[in-house]
Protein backbone atom coordinates (compact mmCIF):
# COMPACT_ATOMS: atom_id res chain seq x y z
CA UNK A 1 0.00 0.00 0.00
CA UNK A 2 1.40 3.38 -0.99
CA UNK A 3 0.13 6.28 1.13
CA UNK A 4 0.83 9.79 -0.18
CA UNK A 5 -0.08 12.66 2.13
CA UNK A 6 -0.85 16.10 0.69
CA UNK A 7 0.94 18.43 3.08
CA UNK A 8 1.51 22.18 3.26
CA UNK A 9 5.03 23.53 3.61
CA UNK A 10 4.45 25.01 7.05
CA UNK A 11 2.78 21.86 8.45
CA UNK A 12 5.98 20.25 9.68
CA UNK A 13 4.40 19.56 13.09
CA UNK A 14 1.61 17.54 11.48
CA UNK A 15 4.14 15.61 9.41
CA UNK A 16 6.16 14.81 12.52
CA UNK A 17 3.05 13.56 14.31
CA UNK A 18 2.32 11.28 11.36
CA UNK A 19 5.91 10.02 11.40
CA UNK A 20 5.61 9.25 15.11
CA UNK A 21 2.28 7.47 14.77
CA UNK A 22 0.50 5.84 11.83
CA UNK A 23 3.12 6.88 9.25
CA UNK A 24 5.72 4.76 11.04
CA UNK A 25 3.98 1.52 10.06
CA UNK A 26 5.92 -0.49 7.48
CA UNK A 27 4.25 -3.87 7.55
CA UNK A 28 0.80 -5.14 8.53
CA UNK A 29 0.37 -8.91 8.54
CA UNK A 30 2.79 -9.26 5.62
CA UNK A 31 1.41 -6.27 3.70
CA UNK A 32 4.08 -3.64 3.08
CA UNK A 33 3.11 -0.01 3.69
CA UNK A 34 5.01 3.11 2.62
CA UNK A 35 4.06 6.68 3.51
CA UNK A 36 5.45 9.86 1.93
CA UNK A 37 4.50 13.55 1.83
CA UNK A 38 3.65 15.67 -1.20
CA UNK A 39 4.91 19.25 -0.87
CA UNK A 40 5.32 22.13 -3.32
CA UNK A 41 7.87 24.92 -3.67
CA UNK A 42 7.94 28.37 -2.10
CA UNK A 43 9.66 31.72 -2.62
CA UNK A 44 10.22 31.92 1.16
CA UNK A 45 13.90 31.00 1.55
CA UNK A 46 13.51 30.05 5.22
CA UNK A 47 10.64 27.63 4.57
CA UNK A 48 12.45 26.18 1.57
CA UNK A 49 15.61 25.63 3.62
CA UNK A 50 13.62 23.95 6.40
CA UNK A 51 11.78 21.57 4.08
CA UNK A 52 15.01 20.76 2.21
CA UNK A 53 16.64 19.81 5.52
CA UNK A 54 13.54 17.81 6.43
CA UNK A 55 13.78 15.95 3.14
CA UNK A 56 17.41 15.06 3.80
CA UNK A 57 16.67 13.99 7.36
CA UNK A 58 13.66 11.74 6.80
CA UNK A 59 13.79 10.87 3.10
CA UNK A 60 10.00 10.80 2.86
CA UNK A 61 9.24 14.15 1.19
CA UNK A 62 8.35 14.38 -2.49
CA UNK A 63 9.13 18.00 -3.35
CA UNK A 64 7.38 19.21 -6.49
CA UNK A 65 8.30 22.06 -8.84
CA UNK A 66 4.94 23.85 -8.43
CA UNK A 67 4.16 26.51 -5.81
CA UNK A 68 2.58 25.17 -2.64
CA UNK A 69 -0.77 27.01 -2.76
CA UNK A 70 -4.43 26.13 -2.42
CA UNK A 71 -4.96 26.57 -6.16
CA UNK A 72 -2.31 23.94 -6.82
CA UNK A 73 -3.88 21.19 -4.71
CA UNK A 74 -4.92 19.38 -7.87
CA UNK A 75 -1.37 19.64 -9.23
CA UNK A 76 -0.15 18.17 -5.93
CA UNK A 77 -2.58 15.25 -6.15
CA UNK A 78 -1.64 14.58 -9.78
CA UNK A 79 2.04 14.63 -8.84
CA UNK A 80 1.25 11.87 -6.35
CA UNK A 81 -0.39 9.79 -9.06
CA UNK A 82 2.56 10.40 -11.36
CA UNK A 83 5.05 9.41 -8.65
CA UNK A 84 3.07 6.24 -8.01
CA UNK A 85 3.13 5.49 -11.75
CA UNK A 86 6.88 6.07 -12.13
CA UNK A 87 8.33 4.67 -8.92
CA UNK A 88 5.77 2.43 -7.20
CA UNK A 89 4.43 0.21 -9.94
CA UNK A 90 4.54 -2.78 -7.55
CA UNK A 91 2.10 -1.25 -5.06
CA UNK A 92 -1.31 -2.91 -5.08
CA UNK A 93 -3.20 0.00 -3.52
CA UNK A 94 -2.88 3.76 -3.60
CA UNK A 95 -4.20 5.96 -0.79
CA UNK A 96 -4.27 9.76 -1.07
CA UNK A 97 -4.72 11.60 2.25
CA UNK A 98 -4.68 15.06 3.85
CA UNK A 99 -2.05 15.88 6.45
CA UNK A 100 -4.65 16.69 9.12
CA UNK A 101 -6.08 13.19 9.06
CA UNK A 102 -5.26 10.44 11.56
CA UNK A 103 -5.41 7.16 9.65
CA UNK A 104 -5.72 3.71 11.11
CA UNK A 105 -3.47 2.02 8.55
CA UNK A 106 -3.66 -1.28 10.38
CA UNK A 107 -7.42 -1.36 9.89
CA UNK A 108 -7.15 -0.29 6.25
CA UNK A 109 -4.45 -2.84 5.46
CA UNK A 110 -6.28 -5.66 7.19
CA UNK A 111 -9.67 -4.87 5.67
CA UNK A 112 -8.66 -3.97 2.12
CA UNK A 113 -5.42 -5.72 1.32
CA UNK A 114 -6.26 -8.94 3.15
CA UNK A 115 -9.98 -9.42 3.63
CA UNK A 116 -11.93 -7.48 1.03
CA UNK A 117 -9.58 -5.92 -1.47
CA UNK A 118 -11.11 -3.13 -3.59
CA UNK A 119 -12.45 -4.44 -6.85
CA UNK A 120 -10.84 -3.33 -10.06
CA UNK A 121 -12.29 -0.24 -11.71
CA UNK A 122 -13.39 1.17 -8.36
CA UNK A 123 -12.55 3.94 -5.88
CA UNK A 124 -13.65 3.53 -2.28
CA UNK A 125 -14.40 6.48 -0.03
CA UNK A 126 -16.46 7.35 3.00
CA UNK A 127 -18.69 10.06 1.63
CA UNK A 128 -19.87 10.70 -1.93
CA UNK A 129 -21.13 14.09 -3.10
CA UNK A 130 -22.57 15.37 -6.36
CA UNK A 131 -22.87 19.08 -5.70
CA UNK A 132 -23.95 22.06 -7.74
CA UNK A 133 -20.97 23.91 -9.23
CA UNK A 134 -20.33 27.19 -7.39
CA UNK A 135 -19.49 30.21 -9.50
CA UNK A 136 -18.64 32.53 -6.58
CA UNK A 137 -16.60 32.27 -3.39
CA UNK A 138 -13.58 30.21 -2.34
CA UNK A 139 -14.63 27.11 -4.25
CA UNK A 140 -15.82 28.95 -7.34
CA UNK A 141 -15.13 27.34 -10.70
CA UNK A 142 -15.61 29.32 -13.89
CA UNK A 143 -17.60 27.94 -16.86
CA UNK A 144 -14.39 28.06 -18.90
CA UNK A 145 -12.90 25.41 -16.62
CA UNK A 146 -16.04 23.34 -16.01
CA UNK A 147 -19.21 24.26 -17.86
CA UNK A 148 -21.68 21.73 -16.44
CA UNK A 149 -24.05 22.78 -13.62
CA UNK A 150 -23.27 19.77 -11.39
CA UNK A 151 -20.11 17.86 -10.57
CA UNK A 152 -20.04 14.11 -11.15
CA UNK A 153 -20.18 12.06 -7.93
CA UNK A 154 -16.85 12.42 -6.10
CA UNK A 155 -15.16 11.39 -2.85
CA UNK A 156 -15.32 13.97 -0.07
CA UNK A 157 -13.21 13.54 3.04
CA UNK A 158 -9.63 13.20 4.28
CA UNK A 159 -8.68 10.24 2.09
CA UNK A 160 -9.75 7.73 -0.52
CA UNK A 161 -8.25 4.44 -1.63
CA UNK A 162 -8.02 2.84 -5.04
CA UNK A 163 -6.52 -0.30 -6.50
CA UNK A 164 -3.49 -0.22 -8.79
CA UNK A 165 -5.44 -0.40 -12.05
CA UNK A 166 -7.60 2.59 -11.10
CA UNK A 167 -4.60 4.73 -10.07
CA UNK A 168 -3.00 3.96 -13.42
CA UNK A 169 -6.12 4.83 -15.42
CA UNK A 170 -6.66 8.11 -13.59
CA UNK A 171 -3.03 9.15 -14.00
CA UNK A 172 -2.97 8.39 -17.73
CA UNK A 173 -6.26 10.23 -18.18
CA UNK A 174 -4.87 13.26 -16.35
CA UNK A 175 -2.04 13.49 -18.88
CA UNK A 176 -4.60 14.38 -21.55
CA UNK A 177 -7.01 16.46 -19.45
CA UNK A 178 -6.81 20.17 -18.68
CA UNK A 179 -6.09 20.37 -14.94
CA UNK A 180 -6.66 24.04 -14.08
CA UNK A 181 -9.05 22.90 -11.37
CA UNK A 182 -8.36 23.81 -7.73
CA UNK A 183 -10.73 21.32 -6.07
CA UNK A 184 -8.59 18.20 -6.20
CA UNK A 185 -11.19 15.78 -4.78
CA UNK A 186 -13.65 16.74 -7.50
CA UNK A 187 -11.09 16.56 -10.28
CA UNK A 188 -9.39 13.29 -9.32
CA UNK A 189 -12.26 11.21 -7.91
CA UNK A 190 -14.98 12.88 -9.96
CA UNK A 191 -14.00 14.31 -13.35
CA UNK A 192 -11.12 11.95 -14.15
CA UNK A 193 -12.86 8.95 -12.64
CA UNK A 194 -15.95 9.49 -14.76
CA UNK A 195 -13.93 9.63 -17.99
CA UNK A 196 -13.07 5.95 -17.51
CA UNK A 197 -16.47 5.00 -16.07
CA UNK A 198 -14.80 4.00 -12.81
CA UNK A 199 -17.26 3.27 -10.05
CA UNK A 200 -17.20 5.48 -6.95
CA UNK A 201 -18.07 3.12 -4.11
CA UNK A 202 -19.36 4.24 -0.73
CA UNK A 203 -17.82 2.46 2.22
CA UNK A 204 -18.78 4.04 5.54
CA UNK A 205 -15.82 2.46 7.26
CA UNK A 206 -13.24 4.32 5.21
CA UNK A 207 -13.33 7.48 7.30
CA UNK A 208 -14.97 9.21 10.19
CA UNK A 209 -15.26 12.90 10.98
CA UNK A 210 -17.28 15.17 13.21
CA UNK A 211 -15.95 18.51 14.33
CA UNK A 212 -18.37 19.16 17.20
CA UNK A 213 -18.57 15.91 19.12
CA UNK A 214 -16.06 13.89 21.11
CA UNK A 215 -15.86 10.12 21.07
CA UNK A 216 -14.39 7.54 23.39
CA UNK A 217 -10.86 6.41 22.59
CA UNK A 218 -11.98 2.83 22.01
CA UNK A 219 -13.84 3.90 18.88
CA UNK A 220 -10.55 4.90 17.28
CA UNK A 221 -9.47 1.27 17.28
CA UNK A 222 -12.02 0.47 14.60
CA UNK A 223 -12.60 3.57 12.50
CA UNK A 224 -10.14 4.23 9.73
CA UNK A 225 -9.61 7.97 9.55
CA UNK A 226 -10.26 10.95 11.78
CA UNK A 227 -9.91 14.53 10.61
CA UNK A 228 -9.13 17.91 12.14
CA UNK A 229 -10.86 17.92 15.47
CA UNK A 230 -8.66 15.75 17.70
CA UNK A 231 -6.02 17.37 19.98
CA UNK A 232 -2.42 16.26 19.47
CA UNK A 233 -2.10 14.72 22.93
CA UNK A 234 -5.19 12.60 22.28
CA UNK A 235 -3.86 11.41 18.92
CA UNK A 236 -0.68 10.25 20.62
CA UNK A 237 -2.74 8.51 23.28
CA UNK A 238 -4.87 6.82 20.61
CA UNK A 239 -1.72 5.67 18.84
CA UNK A 240 -0.36 4.23 22.07
CA UNK A 241 -3.55 2.25 22.64
CA UNK A 242 -3.73 1.08 19.02
CA UNK A 243 -0.16 -0.16 19.24
CA UNK A 244 -1.09 -2.45 22.15
CA UNK A 245 -4.17 -3.83 20.40
CA UNK A 246 -2.90 -4.58 16.91
CA UNK A 247 -0.03 -6.95 16.26
CA UNK A 248 2.23 -5.30 13.71
CA UNK A 249 5.44 -6.57 12.18
CA UNK A 250 7.90 -3.71 11.64
Secondary structure as the mmCIF struct_conf table of DSSP 4:
data_model
#
loop_
_struct_conf.conf_type_id
_struct_conf.id
_struct_conf.beg_label_comp_id
_struct_conf.beg_label_asym_id
_struct_conf.beg_label_seq_id
_struct_conf.end_label_comp_id
_struct_conf.end_label_asym_id
_struct_conf.end_label_seq_id
STRN STRN1 UNK A 2 UNK A 6
TURN_TY1_P TURN_TY1_P1 UNK A 9 UNK A 10
HELX_RH_AL_P HELX_RH_AL_P1 UNK A 12 UNK A 20
TURN_TY1_P TURN_TY1_P2 UNK A 21 UNK A 21
HELX_RH_3T_P HELX_RH_3T_P1 UNK A 22 UNK A 24
STRN STRN2 UNK A 27 UNK A 28
TURN_TY1_P TURN_TY1_P3 UNK A 29 UNK A 30
STRN STRN3 UNK A 31 UNK A 32
STRN STRN4 UNK A 34 UNK A 41
BEND BEND1 UNK A 43 UNK A 43
HELX_RH_AL_P HELX_RH_AL_P2 UNK A 45 UNK A 58
BEND BEND2 UNK A 59 UNK A 59
STRN STRN5 UNK A 61 UNK A 67
BEND BEND3 UNK A 69 UNK A 69
HELX_RH_3T_P HELX_RH_3T_P2 UNK A 70 UNK A 72
HELX_RH_AL_P HELX_RH_AL_P3 UNK A 73 UNK A 87
TURN_TY1_P TURN_TY1_P4 UNK A 89 UNK A 90
BEND BEND4 UNK A 92 UNK A 92
STRN STRN6 UNK A 93 UNK A 98
TURN_TY1_P TURN_TY1_P5 UNK A 99 UNK A 100
STRN STRN7 UNK A 101 UNK A 103
HELX_RH_AL_P HELX_RH_AL_P4 UNK A 105 UNK A 108
HELX_RH_PI_P HELX_RH_PI_P1 UNK A 109 UNK A 115
BEND BEND5 UNK A 116 UNK A 116
HELX_LH_PP_P HELX_LH_PP_P1 UNK A 117 UNK A 119
TURN_TY1_P TURN_TY1_P6 UNK A 120 UNK A 121
STRN STRN8 UNK A 122 UNK A 125
BEND BEND6 UNK A 126 UNK A 126
STRN STRN9 UNK A 128 UNK A 129
HELX_LH_PP_P HELX_LH_PP_P2 UNK A 131 UNK A 131
STRN STRN10 UNK A 132 UNK A 132
HELX_LH_PP_P HELX_LH_PP_P3 UNK A 133 UNK A 134
BEND BEND7 UNK A 135 UNK A 137
TURN_TY1_P TURN_TY1_P7 UNK A 138 UNK A 139
TURN_TY1_P TURN_TY1_P8 UNK A 143 UNK A 145
BEND BEND8 UNK A 148 UNK A 149
STRN STRN11 UNK A 150 UNK A 150
HELX_LH_PP_P HELX_LH_PP_P4 UNK A 151 UNK A 153
STRN STRN12 UNK A 154 UNK A 155
BEND BEND9 UNK A 157 UNK A 158
STRN STRN13 UNK A 159 UNK A 163
HELX_RH_AL_P HELX_RH_AL_P5 UNK A 164 UNK A 174
TURN_TY1_P TURN_TY1_P9 UNK A 175 UNK A 176
BEND BEND10 UNK A 177 UNK A 177
BEND BEND11 UNK A 182 UNK A 182
HELX_RH_AL_P HELX_RH_AL_P6 UNK A 184 UNK A 186
HELX_RH_PI_P HELX_RH_PI_P2 UNK A 187 UNK A 192
HELX_RH_AL_P HELX_RH_AL_P7 UNK A 193 UNK A 195
TURN_TY1_P TURN_TY1_P10 UNK A 196 UNK A 197
STRN STRN14 UNK A 199 UNK A 202
TURN_TY1_P TURN_TY1_P11 UNK A 204 UNK A 205
BEND BEND12 UNK A 206 UNK A 206
STRN STRN15 UNK A 208 UNK A 208
BEND BEND13 UNK A 211 UNK A 212
HELX_RH_3T_P HELX_RH_3T_P3 UNK A 217 UNK A 221
TURN_TY1_P TURN_TY1_P12 UNK A 222 UNK A 222
BEND BEND14 UNK A 224 UNK A 224
STRN STRN16 UNK A 225 UNK A 227
BEND BEND15 UNK A 228 UNK A 228
BEND BEND16 UNK A 230 UNK A 230
HELX_RH_AL_P HELX_RH_AL_P8 UNK A 232 UNK A 245
BEND BEND17 UNK A 246 UNK A 246
#
